[in-house]
Amino acid sequence: MTVYFAQKLNELAAIGQQRAFPEIEHTGKWIEQAGNKLLNLSSNDYLGLATETDLMQQFLSEVQDLPLTSSSSRLLTGNFPIYNQLEQTIAQDYQREACLLFNSGYHANIGILPAICHRHTLIVADKLVHASLIDGIRLAECKWVRYRHNDYQHLAQILEKQAAAFEQVIIVTESVFSMDGDCADLAQLIHFKQQYPNILLYVDEAHAVGVFGEKGLGLAEQQGCIAEIDFLVGTFGKALASMGAFVVCDQLIKNYLINTMRPLIFSTALPPFNVAWSHFIWQKVTTLTQHRQHLAQISQQLRAFIQDELQQPMPSSTNVVPYIIGDNQATVTVAQQLQQQGFYALPIRPPTVPKGTARIRFSLTAAINTEEIAQLMDVLSNIEQQRCKEAN
């Protein structure tokens, strides 16, 4: 049996897809690796809050004596007042009836979908939804199909042919897609919902919460459609500099999930100390307009450079900025060159992205300044020139 495992690892290595944990240390927005100091361009700390030590000091000076573990599921002895406080605060900010916390975004997506589906359910999912959503769909054990990425004509054709044959149809999408950095047209999806009375809309806002909207509530706030989304999932582990996730929904749905969602029922709840930090950060995030504006500015700067100067395709309209190279090994080489020049940017390869679309995924944060973006663009220009010479 061990021969099998070794063979599979060798096969992954041969195609440039073998992975390993990096040996790194963190100092604010910098990564220290093998004695080198690198600007972190691969973090999901989109607002740069994890690097603001004064926030942690303020939190520690205000926080009450809270346990470092819940020691139980929330349905047993693991429920604390701070959990309800955070859920109520989020629900009020979204102007929705209810909010329910989870241990992670993955935890939410593999739990909600199986809980709400039955044999008369059809799931219709965007082709590029996150792995956690794919796993949740598979666990749901109902019929499911995928529409071409952001191709709403294709989605319309699927719904026209199949929606009437099912009691409920659940459209599943991300709002900001994690690898291309492009966005769903939530208004169009809501239009489908209005056309078919049996449609529910499930939107994963993991990469949008904190970044978009006047109050940082996500793309649904920016597009003005929070009220029409049946399951609005957000995470604390990205722009909110914490850990965990939530769903905003109707109170009836919350009660149903508490009674049917297996990962929620059978998991130890998040530590109360962690939830208190999330509550503290949530109250700050709604006011961080300048952080969001700065992040939008540097993101546009880098996107325009890659598209116009490097002549690379640019699907993104967000702070997730792909530099698509294609070949796995060439992508690894470019990542190594960037690291040699002081930029910690990592290669993203299949199966995380479709075959032939390996890329450097720049994940920009508000902690990065315009001068650092300009330095990055100079380095990218030099790398691209060298690649062109070698190709010729």
RAZIBEL-V337467 format. One line per field, one symbol per residue. phi: phi as a letter, one per 30 degrees, with the letter a starting at -180 (. if undefined). A space follows every 50 residues. Layout:
BEGIN
phi=???
END
This chain:
BEGIN
phi=.dddddddddddddcibdcaddcbbcbidcccbhiccbddcbccdecidd ccdddddddddcdddcddbdiadddccccbedddddddddedddhbdabb dbdaddedddcddddccbdccccccdecddedddddddddhbdbbbceeh cddddddddddceddbdbbcdcaddcddccicbdcddddddddddbdccc ccbcceccdjccjecidjddddcibedccdbccbbcdcdchbbkaabcad dededddecbdddddccddededddddddddeddedcdddeddddddddd ddeddddddchcdbddbbdccdcdcjddddddddddddddcjbdbcdcbe ddbeeibeadcdcdbdddcddddddddddddddddddddddc
END
